[in-house]
Amino acid sequence: MIDNLNLVTELLDRSGIFLKLDEIANLEMTDFGLNDFERIGLTIHTYVNTNRCCAKELIMLPNQLCPEHKHPSIGGIEGKEETFRCRFGKISIFIDGERTTNPSVDFPKEEKNFTVFNEIVLNPGDQLTLAPNSKHWFKAHNDGAVISEFSTNSNDDTDVFTDTSINRASMVQKASVNKYV
């Protein structure tokens, strides 16, 4: 896992985003309960998450993907609206719409767990806003990616994944910064 943390901090450095040691220590590294972090996983730093807004950095290893999901409305509370802004690398976000015939990245092998294939590619400085309840998944390109997410309140417990075996709360681990101190 320390090799992944080294790569995560390298990607942050390359993006120009500075996190303090205590923030690095509290990075959330999730494998979604699939035990294949390098292929399907995500590293998250949350700056703020209040009832009104949320700001995060999403750090993705080269060719790593975040599985298909949506943020539904629940109990009269509208689902999460989110804006992704690419800070480093390149990322493909797949949303509802016409299937992209020649995508920039390989589709996942377990395609049964994916239903949206309209590719939007974000380069540094590009951004995309998704409405609540929009199915989406994303995959970093060869250099990895750092993406800022700005959204309404984030409640991971209410996310709905197409792959029902996913456990969003499953964490590979909290990062350890002993080597950085």
Beta strands, then each sheet from edge to edge (+ up, - down):
strand 1: 28-30
strand 2: 42-49
strand 3: 54-60
strand 4: 65-70
strand 5: 82-95
strand 6: 118-122
strand 7: 127-130
strand 8: 136-151
strand 9: 160-161
strand 10: 171-174
sheet 1: 6+ 5- 8+ 3- 2+ 1- 10+
sheet 2: 6+ 5- 8+ 4- 9+
sheet 3: 6+ 5- 7+
end
